[in-house]
Amino acid sequence: MKRTLILSTLAVASTLTLAACGEATDATTSAPTSATSTATTTPETTETTTATTEADGEISADHNDADIMFAQMMIPHHQQAVEMSETLLAKEGIPAQVVEFAQGVIDAQGPEIDRMNAMLEAWDQQPVTDSGGMGTMDEMGGMDHGEMGGMSGMMSQEDMTALEEAQGTEAARLYLEQMTVHHEGAVDMARDEVADGQNPHAITLAEQVINDQEAEIAEMEQMLTDL
C-alpha cells in the first residue's frame, strides 16, 4: 500500500514538473515574437514620416507668368536690401537697435532669396544671382522705376552712394528712410503676386513678405522717431 502511494506521488510530481516546463517554454517563445513585431513596425513608421516630410517640401510645378515675374523681380529687390544692410553694418557709431534691425533683414531675406531661386529652378527658369542671371546689383542700382520693370522701391545708384558716404546717426537715419521706401515697394510687388499668381508656394511667400515687411515698416518709423 505504501509503495502504491509513493508511486502515485511521484507520478503527480512528474506531471506538474513537465507542465511547468511547458509553460516556461511557451512564455520564452512568445516574448521574442512580440519584440520582433515591435522592431519591424518602428522603421516602417519612420520611413513613412520621412517620405511625407519630403513630399511636403517639394515646390509645386504649377505656375504662371506672374509667379515667374514675382521671383525674378523680388530676388534682386531682396539682394539690394541685403546690400544696404551690409553697408550699414560696416560702419561705426550706428545705434544698437538699428544694427540689430539691419542684421535681421539679412537673416530673413537671404533664405528667401534661396527659396525663390529654388522655385525658378523648379519651373525650368534660370536662377537670379548678384553676379549674373538678371544682371548685377551695380547694373540694377542705376535704373529708375520704369527700367526696373515694376521693381518698386529700388534705390538708385545715387541713393546707394549716399548711404555709403553717410556716417554714424546720419547713416542710420538714411538707411531707415531708404529701407522704408524699399519695403513699401516689396509689399506692392507681393500684393500683385497674391492677386495674380498661381503657385501656392510663391503666394505663401508673398503673403509672408507682406506681413513681415509691413511690421518692419512700423518698426522703422518708431526707430526714426527715437533717433
C-alpha positions as CSV (number, residue, x, y, z in Angstrom):
1,M,0.0,0.0,0.0
2,K,2.8,2.3,0.9
3,R,4.6,1.5,-2.3
4,T,1.4,2.3,-4.3
5,L,1.1,5.7,-2.5
6,I,4.8,6.6,-3.2
7,L,4.5,5.7,-6.9
8,S,1.3,7.8,-7.2
9,T,3.0,10.8,-5.6
10,L,6.0,10.5,-7.9
11,A,3.7,10.4,-10.9
12,V,1.8,13.5,-9.9
13,A,5.1,15.4,-9.2
14,S,6.5,14.5,-12.6
15,T,3.3,15.7,-14.3
16,L,3.5,19.0,-12.5
17,T,7.1,19.5,-13.4
18,L,6.5,18.8,-17.1
19,A,3.6,21.2,-17.2
20,A,5.7,24.0,-15.6
21,C,8.5,23.4,-18.2
22,G,5.9,23.6,-21.0
23,E,4.6,27.0,-19.7
24,A,8.1,28.4,-19.4
25,T,8.9,27.4,-22.9
26,D,5.7,29.0,-24.3
27,A,6.4,32.2,-22.4
28,T,10.0,32.3,-23.7
29,T,8.9,31.7,-27.3
30,S,6.1,34.3,-27.3
31,A,8.4,37.1,-25.9
32,P,10.8,37.4,-28.8
33,T,7.8,37.2,-31.2
34,S,6.3,40.4,-29.6
35,A,9.7,42.2,-29.6
36,T,10.3,41.3,-33.3
37,S,6.9,42.6,-34.2
38,T,7.6,45.9,-32.5
39,A,11.0,46.3,-34.1
40,T,9.5,45.7,-37.5
41,T,6.8,48.3,-37.1
42,T,9.1,51.2,-35.9
43,P,11.3,51.5,-39.1
44,E,8.2,51.4,-41.3
45,T,6.6,54.2,-39.4
46,T,9.8,56.3,-39.5
47,E,10.2,55.8,-43.3
48,T,6.6,56.9,-43.8
49,T,7.0,60.0,-41.8
50,T,10.2,60.9,-43.6
51,A,8.6,60.4,-47.0
52,T,5.7,62.6,-46.0
53,T,8.0,65.4,-44.8
54,E,10.0,65.3,-48.1
55,A,6.8,65.4,-50.1
56,D,5.6,68.5,-48.2
57,G,8.9,70.3,-49.0
58,E,8.5,69.9,-52.8
59,I,7.9,73.0,-54.8
60,S,4.7,72.7,-56.9
61,A,5.4,72.8,-60.7
62,D,2.1,74.7,-61.1
63,H,2.9,78.3,-62.0
64,N,2.1,81.2,-64.4
65,D,3.9,84.2,-65.7
66,A,3.1,86.2,-62.6
67,D,4.8,83.7,-60.4
68,I,8.0,83.8,-62.6
69,M,7.9,87.6,-62.6
70,F,7.5,87.8,-58.8
71,A,10.5,85.6,-58.2
72,Q,12.7,87.2,-60.9
73,M,11.9,90.7,-59.6
74,M,11.8,90.1,-55.8
75,I,15.2,88.3,-55.8
76,P,17.2,91.4,-56.9
77,H,15.0,93.5,-54.7
78,H,15.9,91.4,-51.7
79,Q,19.6,91.4,-52.8
80,Q,19.7,95.2,-52.7
81,A,18.1,95.2,-49.2
82,V,20.9,92.8,-48.1
83,E,23.5,95.0,-49.7
84,M,22.1,98.1,-48.0
85,S,22.1,96.3,-44.6
86,E,25.7,95.1,-45.1
87,T,26.8,98.7,-46.0
88,L,25.3,100.0,-42.8
89,L,26.8,97.2,-40.6
90,A,30.3,98.0,-41.9
91,K,30.1,101.5,-40.2
92,E,30.8,102.6,-36.7
93,G,28.6,104.6,-34.4
94,I,25.3,103.0,-35.5
95,P,22.7,102.8,-32.8
96,A,22.3,99.2,-31.5
97,Q,18.6,98.8,-32.4
98,V,19.3,99.8,-36.0
99,V,22.3,97.4,-36.1
100,E,20.0,94.6,-34.8
101,F,17.3,95.5,-37.4
102,A,19.8,95.5,-40.3
103,Q,21.1,92.1,-39.3
104,G,17.5,90.8,-39.1
105,V,17.0,92.0,-42.7
106,I,20.0,89.9,-43.8
107,D,18.9,86.9,-41.8
108,A,15.4,86.9,-43.2
109,Q,15.9,87.9,-46.8
110,G,18.9,85.7,-47.5
111,P,16.9,82.4,-47.1
112,E,14.0,83.9,-49.0
113,I,16.3,84.6,-52.0
114,D,17.3,80.9,-51.9
115,R,13.6,79.8,-51.8
116,M,12.7,81.9,-54.8
117,N,15.7,80.6,-56.8
118,A,14.6,77.1,-55.9
119,M,11.2,78.0,-57.3
120,L,12.7,79.3,-60.6
121,E,14.7,76.1,-61.0
122,A,11.6,74.0,-60.3
123,W,9.9,76.0,-63.1
124,D,12.8,75.5,-65.5
125,Q,13.9,79.1,-65.2
126,Q,17.4,80.5,-64.8
127,P,18.2,81.4,-61.1
128,V,19.0,85.0,-60.3
129,T,22.2,85.9,-58.6
130,D,24.0,89.1,-57.7
131,S,26.7,88.3,-60.3
132,G,24.7,87.2,-63.3
133,G,21.3,85.9,-64.4
134,M,19.0,89.0,-64.4
135,G,22.0,91.3,-64.0
136,T,24.4,92.5,-61.3
137,M,23.4,94.8,-58.5
138,D,25.6,97.6,-59.8
139,E,23.8,97.4,-63.1
140,M,20.4,97.4,-61.5
141,G,21.1,100.1,-58.9
142,G,21.2,102.9,-61.5
143,M,17.8,102.0,-63.1
144,D,14.7,104.1,-62.4
145,H,11.3,102.6,-61.6
146,G,10.3,102.2,-65.2
147,E,13.5,100.5,-66.2
148,M,13.2,98.1,-63.3
149,G,10.1,96.7,-64.9
150,G,7.9,97.3,-61.9
151,M,10.5,96.6,-59.2
152,S,9.1,99.2,-56.9
153,G,11.1,100.8,-54.1
154,M,14.6,100.0,-55.6
155,M,17.3,102.5,-54.7
156,S,19.2,104.3,-57.5
157,Q,23.0,104.3,-57.7
158,E,23.0,107.8,-56.2
159,D,20.9,106.5,-53.2
160,M,23.4,103.7,-52.7
161,T,26.4,106.1,-52.9
162,A,24.7,108.5,-50.3
163,L,24.3,105.5,-47.9
164,E,27.9,104.5,-48.4
165,E,29.2,108.0,-47.6
166,A,27.0,108.7,-44.6
167,Q,28.3,108.1,-41.1
168,G,27.0,107.5,-37.6
169,T,23.5,108.5,-36.7
170,E,23.0,110.2,-40.1
171,A,23.8,106.9,-41.8
172,A,21.3,105.1,-39.6
173,R,18.6,107.7,-40.4
174,L,19.3,107.5,-44.1
175,Y,19.2,103.7,-44.0
176,L,15.9,103.6,-42.2
177,E,14.3,106.2,-44.6
178,Q,15.6,104.3,-47.7
179,M,14.6,100.8,-46.3
180,T,11.1,102.1,-45.5
181,V,10.6,103.0,-49.2
182,H,12.3,99.7,-50.2
183,H,9.9,97.7,-48.0
184,E,6.9,99.6,-49.3
185,G,7.9,98.6,-52.8
186,A,8.3,94.9,-51.8
187,V,4.8,94.9,-50.3
188,D,3.3,96.3,-53.5
189,M,5.1,93.6,-55.5
190,A,3.9,90.9,-53.1
191,R,0.3,92.1,-53.3
192,D,0.5,91.7,-57.1
193,E,1.6,88.1,-56.7
194,V,-1.2,87.3,-54.2
195,A,-3.7,88.8,-56.7
196,D,-2.3,87.3,-59.9
197,G,-0.1,84.3,-59.0
198,Q,-0.9,80.7,-59.3
199,N,1.8,78.7,-57.5
200,P,0.8,78.1,-53.8
201,H,4.4,78.3,-52.6
202,A,5.0,81.7,-54.3
203,I,1.7,83.1,-53.0
204,T,2.5,81.9,-49.4
205,L,5.9,83.6,-49.6
206,A,4.3,86.8,-51.0
207,E,1.9,86.8,-48.0
208,Q,4.8,86.3,-45.7
209,V,6.6,89.3,-47.3
210,I,3.5,91.5,-46.8
211,N,3.1,90.5,-43.1
212,D,6.8,90.8,-42.2
213,Q,7.6,93.9,-44.1
214,E,4.6,95.9,-43.0
215,A,5.5,95.1,-39.4
216,E,9.1,96.2,-40.1
217,I,7.9,99.4,-41.7
218,A,6.1,100.3,-38.4
219,E,9.3,99.3,-36.5
220,M,11.4,101.6,-38.7
221,E,9.1,104.5,-38.3
222,Q,9.4,104.1,-34.5
223,M,13.2,104.0,-34.7
224,L,13.3,107.1,-36.8
225,T,11.3,108.9,-34.1
226,D,13.7,107.7,-31.5
227,L,16.9,108.8,-33.3
